[in-house]
């Protein structure tokens, strides 16, 4: 099979869609994660109430850790849970055998569905490689 795993990124490099031999997953890019972590740490460092310690510091650290966990959330589907992937009207379109509450369609970036945020060339490559991976998996 050619070039698996395959990672494609949105036009703004904010989100990655990854195809492996066994699954498809979506996550924030490493650059976005690093930027967010850096900004959160800087905010904690510069907050006078946090520097004093006590309840404000504990609450700020709790919130920061909760946000960090959300930022690292991955939406993942095993290949067998996805029937097909197509490229239609400027968007990747997933058809599921078993759809979860959190699906790729639920992700919005810069006010538009993330599945419309990949270049046509990358999206079409993803569709081709997904078909290869499904065929190889069966």
N, C-alpha and C positions, 0 to 999 in steps of 0.2 A: 504494500500500500504506500502511496506517495505522501510525503510531507505531513505525517501525523505525529505529534499533535500539531494542530493549526490554530493560530491565534490571530483574530482580526480585531482591530480597534476602531472605535467611533472616530469621526472626523476631528473631534477635539481631543482625542487620545484619553478620554475620561473613563471609558468602559471597554472591557475586553470580553470577547466571546471566544471560548476555547473549545475545540473539538479534540477529543482523545479517542483511543481505540474503544473505550468503554462508556464514555459520557460526553455530554455537552454542558458547559457551565459558563456563567456570566458573573463578572466581578468588576469592582472598581480597579482601575489601573494602578500599578505600583507608584507612579508619579503622583497621582491624586491622593493616594493613601499617605505618602510621605509628606505632601504639602499639608494635608489636614492634620496629621499628627504634629507636625512642626508648629502650625498655627495654634493648636490646642495647648501645647506645652508652653509656647510663648505667652498665651493668655493667662495660664496658671502662674507663670513666673512674674508677670507684670501686675497681677491683681493684688492690691494691698491687703484686702480681707483674707485672701488665701495665704499670704505670707505670714499673717498673724497666727495662723493655725486654728485649732478649735473646730467648731461645727462647720463654719464656712469652708474651711479647707477640706474637711471630710466630704461635705456635700459636693464641692467642686470636683474632687477626685472621683467620686462615685459617678457623677454625670459624665465626666471625661472618659472614664472606662466604659460606660454604657454606650456612648457615642462611638468609641473606638470599636467595640464589638459589632455595632450595626454597620460600620464602614467596612468591616472585614466579612460581612455576610456574603455568601455565595449562593446563587440559584443554580442547582445542578439537577440534571435529568440523566438517568442511564439511557443508553441508545435504545434499549428495548421499549422505553416509555415514549419515544418519539417515532411516529409513523413515517413522517417525511418533512423535508424542508424545501421551500420554494422561494423564488424571488419574484414578487409581483408588485407592480405599481410603486417601485422605489423602496420596497420593504421586504425583509425576510419574513416568511410566513411559516410557522411551525404548525404541524398537525400532530396531535398527541394520541397515543394509545391510552395513556394514563396521565391526566393533567392535574397538577397540584394547584393549591390556592395561589402560591407565588409562582408565576410563570414569567417567561421573558417578556410577554406582552404587558405586564404590569409596570415595567420600568420606564420611567420618563426622564429624559435628559434635556435640559435647556428648553423645556416646554413641549417637547415632542417625543413620541414613542422611540425608545432606543433602537428598535429594530428598523427604523427609518434613518438611522444615523451612521450607517456604515456605507462606505463607497460601493458603487455598483460592482466594480471589479472584485473587491474583497468579498462582497455578499455572494456573487456568482461562484467564486472559488470555494466559498464555504459550502454552498449547495452541492457542488460537484464532489467535494471531499466527504461530505456527510453521506452521500449516496454510496461512495466507495466503502466508507466505514460500515454502513449498514449491511452492504453485500458481504463484506468480509466477516462480519459478526454472525451472519446467519449460516 
